[in-house]
């Protein structure tokens, strides 16, 4: 379910404000049968019986401003909330240490803020665009391994949602039709994404470290 609206100020006809809101629901369910995983010298990691179901929901607002400086050049700013539904881990974990945080991870929610421009070139034969962005999340979904008080692994990999991150950067792209049927495209970007909180053991917090699977 979603609703959007836009408004152009009579006193500033080149400025358009837009507001949107979306509500989403996602139903997740899973089952797991009891068993174990033999890690050899690492011992046995046990699975527990599990029959899990949950409905994840989120209300997601978005607001933006666009200024048309000319027919070929516009500037914009936007802020939006996004989310990825949570789920369940069919993770191997010893039955005496498994907890609800391992069995079910919560939805990932984030705020993104962006400012940029778009410009047409050569009568529409091409265009360029650029943007600066900032993204933050206090419940980032991250692959983790549960550990005991001594830092020893007590589970296989699972998805957790208790990390916090911030990501910021810039991007620039361009497209130009050099000749009919021959178009050149180019883009470049920079990303600086770090953890603001991620406890991987009782003693180790990855604050300030680069977020996994992000470009260097």
Secondary structure, 3 states (H helix, E strand, C coil): CEEEEEEECCCCCCEEEEEEEEEEEEEEEEEECCEEEECHHHCEEEECCEEEEEEEEEEEEEEEEEEECCCCEEEEEEEEEEEECCEECCCCECCCCCCHHHHEECCEEEEEEEEEEEEEEHHHCEEEEEEEEEEEEEEEEEEECCECCCCCECECCEEEEEEEEEEEEEEEEEEEEEECCEEEEEEEEEEEEEEEECEEECCEECCCCECCCCCC
